[in-house]
Amino acid sequence: MSKQHPIIAVTGSSGAGTTTVRRAFADLFRRLQIQPAWVQGDGFLRHERTAMSAKINAATTQGKRFSHFHPDANLLDKLETLFLEYGQSGSGKTRNYAHDDNEAARFGTQPGKFTPWQALPANTDVLFYEGHHGGFSQSSRKTSKSIQIAEQVDLLLGVTPSVNLEWIQKIHHDCDRSGCGEQLVIETILHRMPDYVDYIVPQFARTHINVQRVPLVDTSHPFVARDVPGADESIVVIHLRDPQHFDFPKLLKKIDGAQMTRRNTMLVPGGKMTLAIEMICTPLIAKMIAARDMVAG
């Protein structure tokens, strides 16, 4: 953690809705005139698409576990190094991963490929990470080596919709993006589940804020659902680890339909999710920047 070079991370599985949270922060940064360094978690995967598929197939044949969520499938030491370096000097290196043709054209590479490693832009105000391992923290039982990514993050958010909703979003997300078949996505979900439980879920106990979208329509059979429940067909549960930092009466007045279900938990209409995130996080980010300016000055 660093007052001079703060780090914000949003963590969750594919299709959970982390991109929606990133867009809320993009609006927040524009309003506060903050220049972020954007970091894509998939840029820290260890293998490109073809090699990753081969690794997964080989592990499956041998009865072993290996998925995008597994630490061995990622360069978590490089991600930790990036966070440490940015916290110390506001610098570091990252790369992007092209998921589809649009991203390939934007990044100047091919689908399923990485861009070269490159330095972060100079003179940014914060680093914003979106991916699977922003709250990862684990010590190896076999060696003395440990990866402590969560400890470097100043503000950590977890995005974790109800399981059936997450599956529906994953199916539609992957089929729309890569054109793969529904059955393949289902197999991917089932294959990843043990690693999701072991390596993604524990991160939500380290977050400062958890955002969980809950559908208000029937999602009991996610594999036959034809549509992703919309914002007006869901509610959002927002859990705040340190409620003393928030002015709940003020938040409830500014977010129509919001209510408290516990002293540290808000319930907001699905259509107010982006507004709620901005309202909750704006004073936190403003405080970060004020602390940074005080140290710099």
Salt bridges, closest charged atoms under 4 A:
ASP27 OD1 - ARG30 NH2 2.18
ASP42 OD2 - HIS99 NE2 2.47
GLU48 OE1 - LYS113 NZ 3.39
ASP72 OD2 - HIS70 ND1 3.86
ASP100 OD2 - ARG177 NE 3.34
GLU103 OE1 - HIS99 ND1 2.73
GLU103 OE2 - ARG177 NH2 3.42
ASP125 OD1 - ARG292 NH1 2.40
GLU130 OE1 - ARG22 NE 2.84
ASP174 OD2 - LYS170 NZ 2.68
ASP174 OD1 - HIS173 ND1 2.91
ASP195 OD1 - ARG65 NH2 2.77
ASP198 OD2 - ARG65 NH2 2.69
ASP242 OD2 - ARG241 NE 3.71
GLU278 OE1 - ARG31 NH2 3.19
ASP293 OD1 - ARG292 NH2 2.63
